Amino acid sequence: MSVHEPTSKAELSAAQCGVLRYVSEDSLRYHFQSSTNVEKYHTVDLEMWDTSGACSCEHFDIRIRPLLERRAIRPHSEESKCKHIRRAEKILCYWTKKALAAKQKT
């Protein structure tokens, strides 16, 4: 597990949205520091809901998860993602593009 301070453009963009720090277990699981309680982290698992993602934040648990379970909204729709899932996707996208660019250089 590694702790990241924002350094890349994607991470700095996330920091501007309120992400001060995040912890990455692997490329599909992240823990974002809460903007209201620095002792608390919200866990995002991008493997859940057919890789649409799930989050431990109240917004996801109270509003989004019940809609997904009732099939009132579809995974991968904008309505199925809280801000933490969107941030995790941005970070994953950044690191994926970075890895692809490095691979093309070799």
Secondary structure as UniProt FT lines:
FT   STRAND          2..4
FT   HELIX           9..16
FT   TURN            17..18
FT   STRAND          22..26
FT   TURN            27..28
FT   STRAND          29..33
FT   TURN            38..39
FT   STRAND          41..45
FT   TURN            46..47
FT   HELIX           48..51
FT   STRAND          54..55
FT   HELIX           59..64
FT   HELIX           65..69
FT   TURN            70..71
FT   TURN            75..76
FT   HELIX           78..80
FT   HELIX           83..105
//
